[in-house]
């Protein structure tokens, strides 16, 4: 019966492939080969209300959705600066919040675009969240419009943390972790009930640095003193009329009116055409080759997600290190840019990527890191050996530290479900160290501390060597503490403030390519062909089904309590040291 069901499933998947996926592939292929032309009076459009990724997708089916990345926005607007067909840009502002560093990099792209004489008209249906990032992203526009019936509430920044220490106590779950060191606050959400002193100190300092950078940017864009812009923002929430009077916006009107204004400036509605920035064809350029390798999300070992339709992102060490090695071995490549946007992850995966960077440098290929929204902990580990590191003022970076541990859940299982974890082990005293049934023994605690100590010492020594800093200095600013890009620059953890555009210039300089010369930006890994991507997807789907079946068996007893199920799931994840910094700023 089992084999019969497998056969039926295979036949069904074959029919899906023939009648559904093959036509999709053909459509995608036709779309890819037909590059749209840009009308002579073009207004590019960008909707920041959509999800904005950090790096372009490498999925062969990414063209079916209109999502766009920060890297794409910067690169396409740079290409449009010299395109005589493009007259300006129309933006729908985000109503929620963008990552601070993303907001800054988009803002700089608008400032650069506008400096060539082209216009940027922005419409906001209110800034209804207190976060400043969505306002900073568009404050450099030529005209800021806001709908009259909405409010301007952008006023500051918030880092909000849900602490589960009390919940752990209630359920009888014991979180046991080794943290290096006192600022390594990633696991505080499980062990504490509120911010402890180091956690509060580091987060407050981070917010202060980002807020100061935001005030400076918006004051420059709005041509107001910093004190005046702060005073205006402190009055939020403001009506549209009050925001206009405070010079935070330029005009009040509906989205259609703002778009009409953009079309008029581009030559009139009868001549001008609107082209989505995602559809605008920006050439990869010609000339010497510079490799661009982008990674976004948690750093994990092995290969990445093989589902070409998935929206999940991660930096898989086999894939990322492999891309670096391929670019290193390509004789055409003169320099390598790593775009890193990650809060951290596996220590061993981070080390694998670090080693690939070292190999590239030994081969004579300069390596430049462009940090995205985050490049903290493992994200900083993979970056530290680069020839140059660039970050935006509000990039969250540093967090040079490590933690390891587990949840002891057997008492909770027994208390609430009657279930019990029993184990039979052979081998040394460390054999059951990761068991969720019992706490660490004293010898296991010592062993865990020793393992985490070795990783921390290795991490800090790599930072000292890569950043050319005395180890004593590194140990002072490590301790797991996060820094803004601006603070990291002052400390020597970052070389230069700037985004992907500045990183390309730096790569040119290190590769001895004149700044004015054209280059070919080649993406690694290359986008797979649709057939290969689908083949991998089907293999992954079968594996995923088996995995889900196993998980359902294990967690079935806990179906009545979702919180416990989530904690069990977490306790069965990484069984090794982790470098992760989950700070989120909005």
Secondary structure, DSSP 8 states (H G I E B T S, - for coil): -HHHHHHHHHHHHHHHIIIIIHHHHHHHHHHHH------SSEEEEEETTS-EESS----TTGGGS--EEHHHHHHHHHHHTT-TTEEEEEEE--SS---HHHHHHHHHHHHHHHTTT-EEEEEES-B-SSBSHHHHTTTTSSEEEE-TTSEE---B--------HHHHHHHT-EEEEEEESTT--TTHHHH-SS--HHHHHHHHHHHHHHHHHHHHHHHHHTT--HHHHHHHHHT-SEEHHHHHHTTS-SEE--HHHHHHHHHHHTT-TTT-EEEEGGG------SSEEEEEEEEESEEESS-----TT----EEEHHHHHHHHHHHHH-TTEEEEEEEEEE-EEEHHHHHHHHHHHHHHHHTT-EEEEEEEEEEETHHHHTTTTSSEEEE-TT-EEE---EEEEEEE-HHHHHHHH---------SSTTTTTT-SSS---HHHHHHHHHHHHHHHHHHHHHHHHHHT--HHHHHHH-TT-EEEHHHHHHHTS-SEE--HHHHHHHHHHHTT--TTS-EEEEEES----HHHHHHHHHHHHHHHHHHHHHHHHHHGGGTT-HHHHHHHHHHTS--S-EEE------
